[in-house]
Amino acid sequence: MTDGNVDMSRRAFLGAAAGGAAVAATSGTAAAQTEEPDFGGYLDGIDGGYEDLRGESEVTIEVGAAGNGGDLAFAPAGIWIDPGTTVTWEWTGNGGGHNIKMEEGPASLDSGPAVAEAGTTYEYTFEEADAGISKYYCSPHQSLGMLGAVAVGGDVATITNEPEGGSNLPQVPDSAKALGVATSFAMVATLGLAYFFMKYGGDYDIQE
């Protein structure tokens, strides 16, 4: 094998290794997709964010957090919790008077009249009977987007949440983890072959 052929063989194997790495990287990104509760569009376009708080026995939500054109948000606006979790809504004192009222769902949320005083709290423990999705709002600021929702338990409808900037990535089914492992193995094997042929050469001559 000539030096030129050796270089071309090495480049070929390194190119294959790079391709394997790219596939593995794509699979890794796809596998990072997560499931979130499907709030049915109730929280679309509003501020406050979402947090998966399963595993927590106590959760706090700010009432009057920054958002929706003022201090008119629940933060986080959407949460996912386990049955038995106690949720405490705590008033920040910003954005005027707020309260908690039910829109729909299995829970029975009602904090009473709107209150503006900082440090005011309202607690509710979500039991098995509250499993599902409960949607609520602040009555003085409902039209401004001060909305919230609580998903309870594992038996709720979900949607796939893609990583930021991942909207153009290929969709991967539930077997994404297995695919990621397989492609990672392929990448390692290809790199091993590339190292072997770079060090010891090979019989893969390229005829000119």
Buried (B, 14 or more C-beta within 10 A) or exposed (E): EEEEBBEBBBEBBBEBBBEBBEBBBBBBBBBBBEEBBBBEEBBEEBBBBBBBBBEBEEBBBBBBBBBBEBBBBBBBBBBBBBBEBBBBBBBBBBBBBBBBBBBEBBBEBEBEEBBBEEEBEBEBBBEEEBBBBBBBBBBBBBEBBBBBBBBBBEEBEEEEBBEEEBEEBEEBEEEBEEBBEBBBEBBBEBBEBBBEBBEEEBEEEBEE
